[in-house]
Amino acid sequence: MKTLNRYKRNSLNPNAITIQDRESDIILNYNDSDRLDLMSMRYYNTPNYWWILLAANEFDFEYDIPSGEVMRVPMPLAKVLEDVEASLVR
């Protein structure tokens, strides 16, 4: 049985999470000292949405993100969650 990685968007993965780009998104540079749970806490007031940052930036794991990578923090959270729900329902 083939398993699909729900965090990486590609044409081979029909179950991928899609998060739209918006003008309200925050763009920043990722550093070696950054952690996605802390970024989630800073921007979403909870550490639980670290996976949104992975999905939005098309990475499989936090350890795959190179220092200096331009990252997108999708905003506002309510709209992001709507995107996630819509991509999971299809």
Biopython code that builds the backbone (N, CA, C, O; Angstrom):
import numpy as np
from Bio.PDB.StructureBuilder import StructureBuilder

atoms = [
    (1, "MET", "N", (0.843, -1.182, 0.000)),
    (1, "MET", "CA", (0.000, 0.000, 0.000)),
    (1, "MET", "C", (0.885, 1.242, 0.000)),
    (1, "MET", "O", (1.783, 1.372, 0.832)),
    (2, "LYS", "N", (0.629, 2.142, -0.927)),
    (2, "LYS", "CA", (1.397, 3.376, -1.030)),
    (2, "LYS", "C", (0.839, 4.417, -0.073)),
    (2, "LYS", "O", (-0.369, 4.651, -0.043)),
    (3, "THR", "N", (1.708, 5.039, 0.704)),
    (3, "THR", "CA", (1.268, 6.118, 1.583)),
    (3, "THR", "C", (1.652, 7.451, 0.958)),
    (3, "THR", "O", (2.689, 7.565, 0.305)),
    (4, "LEU", "N", (0.820, 8.442, 1.160)),
    (4, "LEU", "CA", (1.061, 9.768, 0.611)),
    (4, "LEU", "C", (1.444, 10.726, 1.714)),
    (4, "LEU", "O", (0.910, 10.663, 2.821)),
    (5, "ASN", "N", (2.358, 11.602, 1.414)),
    (5, "ASN", "CA", (2.788, 12.614, 2.371)),
    (5, "ASN", "C", (1.840, 13.798, 2.268)),
    (5, "ASN", "O", (1.839, 14.503, 1.258)),
    (6, "ARG", "N", (1.047, 14.022, 3.283)),
    (6, "ARG", "CA", (0.041, 15.079, 3.233)),
    (6, "ARG", "C", (0.632, 16.469, 3.353)),
    (6, "ARG", "O", (-0.082, 17.451, 3.147)),
    (7, "TYR", "N", (1.913, 16.590, 3.679)),
    (7, "TYR", "CA", (2.524, 17.897, 3.856)),
    (7, "TYR", "C", (3.192, 18.429, 2.600)),
    (7, "TYR", "O", (3.567, 19.602, 2.575)),
    (8, "LYS", "N", (3.356, 17.642, 1.580)),
    (8, "LYS", "CA", (4.065, 18.090, 0.387)),
    (8, "LYS", "C", (3.107, 18.123, -0.792)),
    (8, "LYS", "O", (2.455, 17.126, -1.101)),
    (9, "ARG", "N", (3.026, 19.256, -1.441)),
    (9, "ARG", "CA", (2.158, 19.398, -2.598)),
    (9, "ARG", "C", (2.918, 18.981, -3.855)),
    (9, "ARG", "O", (4.024, 19.462, -4.097)),
    (10, "ASN", "N", (2.352, 18.117, -4.630)),
    (10, "ASN", "CA", (2.902, 17.788, -5.933)),
    (10, "ASN", "C", (1.825, 17.104, -6.749)),
    (10, "ASN", "O", (0.776, 16.732, -6.224)),
    (11, "SER", "N", (2.089, 16.942, -8.030)),
    (11, "SER", "CA", (1.075, 16.383, -8.918)),
    (11, "SER", "C", (0.802, 14.917, -8.626)),
    (11, "SER", "O", (-0.233, 14.393, -9.037)),
    (12, "LEU", "N", (1.711, 14.239, -7.923)),
    (12, "LEU", "CA", (1.507, 12.834, -7.606)),
    (12, "LEU", "C", (0.676, 12.639, -6.350)),
    (12, "LEU", "O", (0.282, 11.516, -6.035)),
    (13, "ASN", "N", (0.408, 13.708, -5.638)),
    (13, "ASN", "CA", (-0.269, 13.606, -4.353)),
    (13, "ASN", "C", (-1.632, 14.295, -4.396)),
    (13, "ASN", "O", (-1.713, 15.498, -4.146)),
    (14, "PRO", "N", (-2.684, 13.577, -4.702)),
    (14, "PRO", "CA", (-4.012, 14.202, -4.786)),
    (14, "PRO", "C", (-4.563, 14.615, -3.424)),
    (14, "PRO", "O", (-5.527, 15.378, -3.363)),
    (15, "ASN", "N", (-3.980, 14.134, -2.338)),
    (15, "ASN", "CA", (-4.482, 14.464, -1.003)),
    (15, "ASN", "C", (-3.706, 15.605, -0.350)),
    (15, "ASN", "O", (-3.835, 15.831, 0.853)),
    (16, "ALA", "N", (-2.918, 16.313, -1.117)),
    (16, "ALA", "CA", (-2.076, 17.365, -0.556)),
    (16, "ALA", "C", (-2.910, 18.537, -0.033)),
    (16, "ALA", "O", (-3.981, 18.845, -0.556)),
    (17, "ILE", "N", (-2.397, 19.163, 0.990)),
    (17, "ILE", "CA", (-3.020, 20.358, 1.551)),
    (17, "ILE", "C", (-2.650, 21.549, 0.680)),
    (17, "ILE", "O", (-1.483, 21.736, 0.335)),
    (18, "THR", "N", (-3.637, 22.344, 0.331)),
    (18, "THR", "CA", (-3.399, 23.541, -0.466)),
    (18, "THR", "C", (-3.736, 24.764, 0.371)),
    (18, "THR", "O", (-4.839, 24.882, 0.904)),
    (19, "ILE", "N", (-2.775, 25.671, 0.480)),
    (19, "ILE", "CA", (-2.972, 26.913, 1.217)),
    (19, "ILE", "C", (-2.685, 28.061, 0.256)),
    (19, "ILE", "O", (-1.566, 28.210, -0.234)),
    (20, "GLN", "N", (-3.697, 28.863, -0.004)),
    (20, "GLN", "CA", (-3.577, 29.946, -0.965)),
    (20, "GLN", "C", (-2.600, 31.023, -0.494)),
    (20, "GLN", "O", (-2.475, 31.293, 0.700)),
    (21, "ASP", "N", (-1.911, 31.631, -1.464)),
    (21, "ASP", "CA", (-1.099, 32.810, -1.181)),
    (21, "ASP", "C", (-2.047, 33.995, -1.040)),
    (21, "ASP", "O", (-3.013, 34.127, -1.792)),
    (22, "ARG", "N", (-1.760, 34.847, -0.072)),
    (22, "ARG", "CA", (-2.552, 36.062, 0.140)),
    (22, "ARG", "C", (-1.607, 37.240, 0.374)),
    (22, "ARG", "O", (-0.466, 37.067, 0.801)),
    (23, "GLU", "N", (-2.100, 38.414, 0.090)),
    (23, "GLU", "CA", (-1.307, 39.618, 0.356)),
    (23, "GLU", "C", (-1.052, 39.790, 1.840)),
    (23, "GLU", "O", (-0.088, 40.451, 2.227)),
    (24, "SER", "N", (-1.885, 39.217, 2.669)),
    (24, "SER", "CA", (-1.740, 39.339, 4.124)),
    (24, "SER", "C", (-0.683, 38.389, 4.700)),
    (24, "SER", "O", (-0.355, 38.476, 5.884)),
    (25, "ASP", "N", (-0.147, 37.479, 3.865)),
    (25, "ASP", "CA", (0.879, 36.554, 4.345)),
    (25, "ASP", "C", (2.118, 37.315, 4.801)),
    (25, "ASP", "O", (2.452, 38.371, 4.263)),
    (26, "ILE", "N", (2.781, 36.767, 5.786)),
    (26, "ILE", "CA", (4.029, 37.345, 6.288)),
    (26, "ILE", "C", (5.180, 36.592, 5.636)),
    (26, "ILE", "O", (5.198, 35.361, 5.628)),
    (27, "ILE", "N", (6.136, 37.331, 5.090)),
    (27, "ILE", "CA", (7.305, 36.744, 4.442)),
    (27, "ILE", "C", (8.514, 37.018, 5.329)),
    (27, "ILE", "O", (8.742, 38.149, 5.757)),
    (28, "LEU", "N", (9.288, 35.959, 5.598)),
    (28, "LEU", "CA", (10.469, 36.120, 6.456)),
    (28, "LEU", "C", (11.552, 35.143, 6.034)),
    (28, "LEU", "O", (11.305, 34.239, 5.236)),
    (29, "ASN", "N", (12.737, 35.322, 6.564)),
    (29, "ASN", "CA", (13.848, 34.404, 6.327)),
    (29, "ASN", "C", (13.977, 33.461, 7.498)),
    (29, "ASN", "O", (13.979, 33.888, 8.653)),
    (30, "TYR", "N", (14.086, 32.186, 7.205)),
    (30, "TYR", "CA", (14.210, 31.140, 8.216)),
    (30, "TYR", "C", (15.667, 31.022, 8.640)),
    (30, "TYR", "O", (16.562, 31.006, 7.795)),
    (31, "ASN", "N", (15.906, 30.941, 9.938)),
    (31, "ASN", "CA", (17.259, 30.797, 10.481)),
    (31, "ASN", "C", (17.415, 29.430, 11.138)),
    (31, "ASN", "O", (16.424, 28.791, 11.491)),
    (32, "ASP", "N", (18.642, 28.988, 11.299)),
    (32, "ASP", "CA", (18.915, 27.712, 11.962)),
    (32, "ASP", "C", (18.319, 27.645, 13.365)),
    (32, "ASP", "O", (17.952, 26.569, 13.836)),
    (33, "SER", "N", (18.223, 28.782, 14.024)),
    (33, "SER", "CA", (17.720, 28.805, 15.400)),
    (33, "SER", "C", (16.186, 28.843, 15.470)),
    (33, "SER", "O", (15.617, 28.728, 16.556)),
    (34, "ASP", "N", (15.517, 29.003, 14.325)),
    (34, "ASP", "CA", (14.053, 29.047, 14.311)),
    (34, "ASP", "C", (13.477, 27.655, 14.532)),
    (34, "ASP", "O", (14.088, 26.648, 14.176)),
    (35, "ARG", "N", (12.296, 27.621, 15.125)),
    (35, "ARG", "CA", (11.528, 26.386, 15.294)),
    (35, "ARG", "C", (10.103, 26.677, 14.866)),
    (35, "ARG", "O", (9.546, 27.723, 15.198)),
    (36, "LEU", "N", (9.519, 25.751, 14.130)),
    (36, "LEU", "CA", (8.177, 25.989, 13.601)),
    (36, "LEU", "C", (7.122, 26.100, 14.686)),
    (36, "LEU", "O", (6.165, 26.860, 14.537)),
    (37, "ASP", "N", (7.277, 25.356, 15.778)),
    (37, "ASP", "CA", (6.299, 25.472, 16.861)),
    (37, "ASP", "C", (6.351, 26.857, 17.503)),
    (37, "ASP", "O", (5.320, 27.399, 17.901)),
    (38, "LEU", "N", (7.549, 27.429, 17.603)),
    (38, "LEU", "CA", (7.678, 28.773, 18.176)),
    (38, "LEU", "C", (7.175, 29.843, 17.195)),
    (38, "LEU", "O", (6.602, 30.853, 17.603)),
    (39, "MET", "N", (7.400, 29.603, 15.901)),
    (39, "MET", "CA", (6.857, 30.528, 14.902)),
    (39, "MET", "C", (5.332, 30.485, 14.919)),
    (39, "MET", "O", (4.672, 31.518, 14.814)),
    (40, "SER", "N", (4.785, 29.292, 15.052)),
    (40, "SER", "CA", (3.337, 29.141, 15.151)),
    (40, "SER", "C", (2.804, 29.882, 16.381)),
    (40, "SER", "O", (1.770, 30.546, 16.320)),
    (41, "MET", "N", (3.515, 29.758, 17.476)),
    (41, "MET", "CA", (3.107, 30.456, 18.704)),
    (41, "MET", "C", (3.131, 31.968, 18.497)),
    (41, "MET", "O", (2.226, 32.684, 18.925)),
    (42, "ARG", "N", (4.162, 32.428, 17.846)),
    (42, "ARG", "CA", (4.312, 33.880, 17.633)),
    (42, "ARG", "C", (3.211, 34.446, 16.731)),
    (42, "ARG", "O", (2.646, 35.501, 17.023)),
    (43, "TYR", "N", (2.911, 33.748, 15.644)),
    (43, "TYR", "CA", (1.975, 34.294, 14.667)),
    (43, "TYR", "C", (0.535, 33.829, 14.847)),
    (43, "TYR", "O", (-0.395, 34.530, 14.448)),
    (44, "TYR", "N", (0.340, 32.640, 15.451)),
    (44, "TYR", "CA", (-1.008, 32.092, 15.604)),
    (44, "TYR", "C", (-1.443, 31.944, 17.056)),
    (44, "TYR", "O", (-2.555, 31.490, 17.327)),
    (45, "ASN", "N", (-0.578, 32.323, 17.991)),
    (45, "ASN", "CA", (-0.865, 32.242, 19.432)),
    (45, "ASN", "C", (-1.078, 30.822, 19.942)),
    (45, "ASN", "O", (-1.709, 30.619, 20.979)),
    (46, "THR", "N", (-0.557, 29.849, 19.221)),
    (46, "THR", "CA", (-0.564, 28.455, 19.645)),
    (46, "THR", "C", (0.570, 27.746, 18.915)),
    (46, "THR", "O", (0.834, 28.052, 17.752)),
    (47, "PRO", "N", (1.240, 26.812, 19.566)),
    (47, "PRO", "CA", (2.298, 26.073, 18.883)),
    (47, "PRO", "C", (1.756, 24.962, 17.977)),
    (47, "PRO", "O", (2.528, 24.311, 17.273)),
    (48, "ASN", "N", (0.466, 24.744, 17.988)),
    (48, "ASN", "CA", (-0.130, 23.593, 17.315)),
    (48, "ASN", "C", (-0.235, 23.686, 15.795)),
    (48, "ASN", "O", (-0.556, 22.689, 15.149)),
    (49, "TYR", "N", (0.022, 24.831, 15.215)),
    (49, "TYR", "CA", (-0.128, 24.981, 13.767)),
    (49, "TYR", "C", (1.208, 25.003, 13.029)),
    (49, "TYR", "O", (1.312, 25.600, 11.958)),
    (50, "TRP", "N", (2.216, 24.368, 13.584)),
    (50, "TRP", "CA", (3.519, 24.259, 12.918)),
    (50, "TRP", "C", (3.378, 23.584, 11.560)),
    (50, "TRP", "O", (4.114, 23.916, 10.631)),
    (51, "TRP", "N", (2.456, 22.651, 11.429)),
    (51, "TRP", "CA", (2.269, 21.901, 10.193)),
    (51, "TRP", "C", (1.762, 22.787, 9.060)),
    (51, "TRP", "O", (1.985, 22.482, 7.889)),
    (52, "ILE", "N", (1.079, 23.884, 9.400)),
    (52, "ILE", "CA", (0.631, 24.822, 8.373)),
    (52, "ILE", "C", (1.843, 25.464, 7.708)),
    (52, "ILE", "O", (1.865, 25.651, 6.492)),
    (53, "LEU", "N", (2.839, 25.796, 8.501)),
    (53, "LEU", "CA", (4.053, 26.401, 7.959)),
    (53, "LEU", "C", (4.781, 25.427, 7.030)),
    (53, "LEU", "O", (5.309, 25.834, 5.995)),
    (54, "LEU", "N", (4.809, 24.155, 7.392)),
    (54, "LEU", "CA", (5.407, 23.146, 6.509)),
    (54, "LEU", "C", (4.636, 23.050, 5.202)),
    (54, "LEU", "O", (5.226, 23.076, 4.122)),
    (55, "ALA", "N", (3.329, 22.940, 5.301)),
    (55, "ALA", "CA", (2.502, 22.778, 4.103)),
    (55, "ALA", "C", (2.565, 23.997, 3.194)),
    (55, "ALA", "O", (2.674, 23.856, 1.976)),
    (56, "ALA", "N", (2.499, 25.176, 3.767)),
    (56, "ALA", "CA", (2.500, 26.400, 2.970)),
    (56, "ALA", "C", (3.808, 26.589, 2.215)),
    (56, "ALA", "O", (3.837, 27.179, 1.135)),
    (57, "ASN", "N", (4.888, 26.082, 2.798)),
    (57, "ASN", "CA", (6.207, 26.250, 2.195)),
    (57, "ASN", "C", (6.707, 24.995, 1.504)),
    (57, "ASN", "O", (7.846, 24.944, 1.041)),
    (58, "GLU", "N", (5.843, 23.970, 1.436)),
    (58, "GLU", "CA", (6.094, 22.738, 0.701)),
    (58, "GLU", "C", (7.326, 21.968, 1.167)),
    (58, "GLU", "O", (8.112, 21.480, 0.355)),
    (59, "PHE", "N", (7.480, 21.869, 2.471)),
    (59, "PHE", "CA", (8.550, 21.057, 3.050)),
    (59, "PHE", "C", (7.945, 19.840, 3.733)),
    (59, "PHE", "O", (6.817, 19.880, 4.224)),
    (60, "ASP", "N", (8.721, 18.754, 3.755)),
    (60, "ASP", "CA", (8.286, 17.532, 4.423)),
    (60, "ASP", "C", (8.563, 17.580, 5.915)),
    (60, "ASP", "O", (7.735, 17.162, 6.724)),
    (61, "PHE", "N", (9.732, 18.091, 6.275)),
    (61, "PHE", "CA", (10.163, 18.114, 7.667)),
    (61, "PHE", "C", (10.822, 19.446, 7.979)),
    (61, "PHE", "O", (11.378, 20.101, 7.098)),
    (62, "GLU", "N", (10.755, 19.833, 9.228)),
    (62, "GLU", "CA", (11.401, 21.084, 9.659)),
    (62, "GLU", "C", (12.897, 21.044, 9.387)),
    (62, "GLU", "O", (13.504, 22.068, 9.074)),
    (63, "TYR", "N", (13.485, 19.870, 9.507)),
    (63, "TYR", "CA", (14.937, 19.742, 9.322)),
    (63, "TYR", "C", (15.356, 19.898, 7.867)),
    (63, "TYR", "O", (16.547, 20.040, 7.588)),
    (64, "ASP", "N", (14.415, 19.877, 6.937)),
    (64, "ASP", "CA", (14.710, 20.072, 5.522)),
    (64, "ASP", "C", (14.824, 21.548, 5.140)),
    (64, "ASP", "O", (15.273, 21.866, 4.039)),
    (65, "ILE", "N", (14.426, 22.446, 6.030)),
    (65, "ILE", "CA", (14.404, 23.869, 5.704)),
    (65, "ILE", "C", (15.806, 24.456, 5.874)),
    (65, "ILE", "O", (16.332, 24.473, 6.987)),
    (66, "PRO", "N", (16.413, 24.934, 4.797)),
    (66, "PRO", "CA", (17.755, 25.495, 4.908)),
    (66, "PRO", "C", (17.738, 26.888, 5.552)),
    (66, "PRO", "O", (16.780, 27.646, 5.399)),
    (67, "SER", "N", (18.796, 27.198, 6.259)),
    (67, "SER", "CA", (18.924, 28.527, 6.856)),
    (67, "SER", "C", (18.929, 29.563, 5.734)),
    (67, "SER", "O", (19.582, 29.381, 4.707)),
    (68, "GLY", "N", (18.194, 30.646, 5.945)),
    (68, "GLY", "CA", (18.098, 31.702, 4.949)),
    (68, "GLY", "C", (16.943, 31.523, 3.976)),
    (68, "GLY", "O", (16.684, 32.400, 3.153)),
    (69, "GLU", "N", (16.243, 30.388, 4.064)),
    (69, "GLU", "CA", (15.098, 30.125, 3.179)),
    (69, "GLU", "C", (14.020, 31.188, 3.397)),
    (69, "GLU", "O", (13.694, 31.525, 4.536)),
    (70, "VAL", "N", (13.474, 31.708, 2.311)),
    (70, "VAL", "CA", (12.358, 32.644, 2.407)),
    (70, "VAL", "C", (11.112, 31.824, 2.715)),
    (70, "VAL", "O", (10.734, 30.930, 1.958)),
    (71, "MET", "N", (10.489, 32.141, 3.831)),
    (71, "MET", "CA", (9.318, 31.389, 4.296)),
    (71, "MET", "C", (8.080, 32.277, 4.252)),
    (71, "MET", "O", (8.155, 33.498, 4.395)),
    (72, "ARG", "N", (6.951, 31.631, 4.051)),
    (72, "ARG", "CA", (5.660, 32.306, 4.048)),
    (72, "ARG", "C", (4.868, 31.847, 5.260)),
    (72, "ARG", "O", (4.715, 30.648, 5.496)),
    (73, "VAL", "N", (4.366, 32.806, 6.027)),
    (73, "VAL", "CA", (3.474, 32.518, 7.146)),
    (73, "VAL", "C", (2.080, 32.927, 6.686)),
    (73, "VAL", "O", (1.770, 34.117, 6.641)),
    (74, "PRO", "N", (1.239, 31.959, 6.345)),
    (74, "PRO", "CA", (-0.088, 32.277, 5.830)),
    (74, "PRO", "C", (-0.951, 32.983, 6.881)),
    (74, "PRO", "O", (-1.017, 32.563, 8.036)),
    (75, "MET", "N", (-1.591, 34.035, 6.464)),
    (75, "MET", "CA", (-2.453, 34.817, 7.339)),
    (75, "MET", "C", (-3.701, 35.221, 6.573)),
    (75, "MET", "O", (-3.640, 35.308, 5.347)),
    (76, "PRO", "N", (-4.799, 35.466, 7.208)),
    (76, "PRO", "CA", (-5.129, 35.222, 8.609)),
    (76, "PRO", "C", (-5.444, 33.740, 8.842)),
    (76, "PRO", "O", (-5.821, 33.018, 7.918)),
    (77, "LEU", "N", (-5.286, 33.315, 10.065)),
    (77, "LEU", "CA", (-5.415, 31.906, 10.412)),
    (77, "LEU", "C", (-6.789, 31.340, 10.044)),
    (77, "LEU", "O", (-6.873, 30.210, 9.561)),
    (78, "ALA", "N", (-7.849, 32.089, 10.258)),
    (78, "ALA", "CA", (-9.196, 31.588, 9.957)),
    (78, "ALA", "C", (-9.322, 31.211, 8.479)),
    (78, "ALA", "O", (-9.904, 30.176, 8.154)),
    (79, "LYS", "N", (-8.790, 32.032, 7.594)),
    (79, "LYS", "CA", (-8.841, 31.749, 6.158)),
    (79, "LYS", "C", (-7.943, 30.565, 5.812)),
    (79, "LYS", "O", (-8.283, 29.756, 4.949)),
    (80, "VAL", "N", (-6.805, 30.466, 6.480)),
    (80, "VAL", "CA", (-5.890, 29.345, 6.246)),
    (80, "VAL", "C", (-6.578, 28.033, 6.599)),
    (80, "VAL", "O", (-6.495, 27.063, 5.845)),
    (81, "LEU", "N", (-7.246, 28.000, 7.725)),
    (81, "LEU", "CA", (-7.941, 26.787, 8.138)),
    (81, "LEU", "C", (-9.072, 26.436, 7.180)),
    (81, "LEU", "O", (-9.349, 25.256, 6.960)),
    (82, "GLU", "N", (-9.729, 27.444, 6.605)),
    (82, "GLU", "CA", (-10.740, 27.192, 5.578)),
    (82, "GLU", "C", (-10.105, 26.543, 4.346)),
    (82, "GLU", "O", (-10.669, 25.611, 3.773)),
    (83, "ASP", "N", (-8.917, 27.044, 3.936)),
    (83, "ASP", "CA", (-8.202, 26.453, 2.806)),
    (83, "ASP", "C", (-7.878, 24.994, 3.063)),
    (83, "ASP", "O", (-8.074, 24.136, 2.202)),
    (84, "VAL", "N", (-7.375, 24.725, 4.273)),
    (84, "VAL", "CA", (-6.996, 23.355, 4.641)),
    (84, "VAL", "C", (-8.211, 22.452, 4.603)),
    (84, "VAL", "O", (-8.160, 21.359, 4.039)),
    (85, "GLU", "N", (-9.293, 22.896, 5.195)),
    (85, "GLU", "CA", (-10.506, 22.082, 5.219)),
    (85, "GLU", "C", (-11.018, 21.808, 3.807)),
    (85, "GLU", "O", (-11.431, 20.690, 3.496)),
    (86, "ALA", "N", (-10.990, 22.830, 2.957)),
    (86, "ALA", "CA", (-11.450, 22.658, 1.585)),
    (86, "ALA", "C", (-10.561, 21.681, 0.819)),
    (86, "ALA", "O", (-11.066, 20.888, 0.024)),
    (87, "SER", "N", (-9.268, 21.724, 1.041)),
    (87, "SER", "CA", (-8.373, 20.823, 0.315)),
    (87, "SER", "C", (-8.489, 19.381, 0.817)),
    (87, "SER", "O", (-8.187, 18.446, 0.075)),
    (88, "LEU", "N", (-8.919, 19.191, 2.058)),
    (88, "LEU", "CA", (-9.083, 17.845, 2.591)),
    (88, "LEU", "C", (-10.418, 17.224, 2.207)),
    (88, "LEU", "O", (-10.555, 16.001, 2.163)),
    (89, "VAL", "N", (-11.403, 18.076, 1.928)),
    (89, "VAL", "CA", (-12.747, 17.610, 1.610)),
    (89, "VAL", "C", (-12.837, 17.121, 0.156)),
    (89, "VAL", "O", (-13.614, 16.215, -0.145)),
    (90, "ARG", "N", (-12.054, 17.711, -0.731)),
    (90, "ARG", "CA", (-12.202, 17.380, -2.161)),
    (90, "ARG", "C", (-11.856, 15.966, -2.474)),
    (90, "ARG", "O", (-11.934, 15.552, -3.631)),
]
sb = StructureBuilder()
sb.init_structure("model")
sb.init_model(0)
sb.init_chain("A")
sb.init_seg("    ")
for serial, (resi, resn, name, xyz) in enumerate(atoms, 1):
    if name == "N":
        sb.init_residue(resn, " ", resi, " ")
    sb.init_atom(name, np.array(xyz, "f"), 0.0, 1.0, " ", f" {name:<3s}", serial, name[0])
structure = sb.get_structure()
